Amino acid sequence: MPGDYDIGYASPWAGADFSMGPITTKGKPLELETWPELERLARDKPEAGIHFQESIYYRRTKDLDNEKGRWFEGLLKEDNQFAKILPNYRILPESQLPADMDAAVSFTSVCINTALYLPWLASQCLKVGVIIRRGIVSHISEAAIFHHSGRPADAVVNCTGLSSLKLGGVEDRTLYPARGQIALVRNEPGVIVSSTGTDDGPDESTYVMDRAAGGGCVLGGCSLRDTWESQPDPNLAIRIMKRAIELCPSLVPPGKGIEGLSVIHHAVGLRPMRAGGVRIEKESIRSSDDEPITVVHNYGHGGAGYQSSYGAAKLAVTLVEEALQDQARS
Ligand SMILES: Cc1cc2nc3c(=O)[nH]c(=O)nc-3n(C[C@H](O)[C@H](O)[C@H](O)COP(=O)(O)OP(=O)(O)OC[C@H]3O[C@@H](n4cnc5c(N)ncnc54)[C@H](O)[C@@H]3O)c2cc1C
């Protein structure tokens, strides 16, 4: 639940920003539907804990010939999909590139203070009369009888993230974790910065995200496939902090290294990756007493669950409405 910090709940650990990466696809890219809503919240709803940030994404000269570097090439084309979505998208001139960087793009993004945003979302539900209950289900069909009315629900929406790997009735073996480790610091660079690679291996990355409303600044990171370890690795923590300062020197006072960081905590979150990408799909399953139950799945958002959230939710709502119409007809 919002307010909990648990390894089985990825959302609190995210930066979270709207950034470059392969855009989630399911028909229309989900990000296309999501950006306008995040932009509206950042503009009109300060209580949601989302603010606009200038975001700079660098390609290191060392990455020119690797997969990430080649992928970056697409960002330098004027008609690329991010340039169409994100305001103030531009290619930085060479004169503004730090040493060791070959190219960079800059754009307006948002950074979400997840510690404020997740409880705010729960409050939005309460405001419109949603009854929230806490519980663990071992089989997806149990969710239908968990409904507060005491009657089975007409439809179940399954948003259990990585847990759909083991959840009875779902057991989606294409899910796997990508472990992300972060340091949350009090320093406020007032910008989002990231780069294509690191000297510490392809599983590690460097990003700096300054959250809204005193939420601290998130330094990352890594993406370790099939790694379930919930405790931060202290050596990785040092590498993350050093790299963040190299990439974004304004994080710390001049002349300072990691001793210039004021650390709130080091933490780990598991991204709910799925081999085939996100699953937003309707399915009819059978309860233990052989009753049909409509389930709409919405899980497997990997490292892009915030930036695809409203697009994904819209699709899931459409599927629920279709299911209810089918039920009304039969
Ligand atoms: C370090 C890190 C950085 C990230 N940065 C970004 C970013 O900058 N931008 C971005 O867009 N995304 C980012 N992500 C990805 C994003 O956080 C996830 O895609 C997203 O949070 C997934 O949300 P979810 O609701 O699907 O899953 P979760 O947040 O994991 O929620 C699953 C929920 O299901 C519940 N649940 C599970 N099993 C059961 C059960 N059996 N019974 C009852 N309840 C159950 C859990 O308790 C939990 O509440 C990042 C992730 C990490 C780890």
The ligand as an ORCA input file, in Angstrom:
! r2SCAN-3c Opt
* xyz 0 1
  C      14.892      1.713     -9.150
  C      13.722      1.894    -10.069
  C      13.629      3.047    -10.825
  C      12.526      3.237    -11.680
  N      12.429      4.419    -12.357
  C      11.342      4.643    -13.142
  C      11.171      5.889    -13.804
  O      11.976      6.812    -13.646
  N      10.084      6.043    -14.610
  C       9.154      5.058    -14.789
  O       8.207      5.260    -15.548
  N       9.287      3.869    -14.140
  C      10.343      3.641    -13.335
  N      10.488      2.432    -12.687
  C       9.525      1.363    -12.973
  C       8.251      1.482    -12.156
  O       8.559      1.714    -10.806
  C       7.427      0.205    -12.293
  O       7.227     -0.113    -13.650
  C       6.084      0.369    -11.623
  O       6.230      0.891    -10.333
  C       5.308     -0.944    -11.583
  O       4.110     -0.696    -10.934
  P       3.073     -1.862    -10.656
  O       1.932     -1.203     -9.965
  O       2.827     -2.643    -11.896
  O       3.836     -2.858     -9.662
  P       4.146     -2.674     -8.102
  O       4.445     -1.263     -7.763
  O       5.158     -3.706     -7.740
  O       2.783     -3.010     -7.404
  C       2.304     -4.328     -7.297
  C       1.236     -4.329     -6.221
  O       0.611     -5.597     -6.189
  C       0.519     -6.018     -4.851
  N       0.495     -7.484     -4.830
  C       1.376     -8.320     -5.416
  N       1.030     -9.594     -5.199
  C      -0.108     -9.571     -4.473
  C      -0.955    -10.580     -3.933
  N      -0.711    -11.869     -4.131
  N      -2.037    -10.199     -3.209
  C      -2.299     -8.879     -3.017
  N      -1.528     -7.885     -3.507
  C      -0.454     -8.225     -4.220
  C       1.774     -5.448     -4.197
  O       1.603     -5.409     -2.793
  C       1.799     -4.067     -4.825
  O       0.938     -3.192     -4.154
  C      11.540      2.214    -11.806
  C      11.636      1.066    -11.035
  C      12.707      0.898    -10.162
  C      12.770     -0.340     -9.310
*
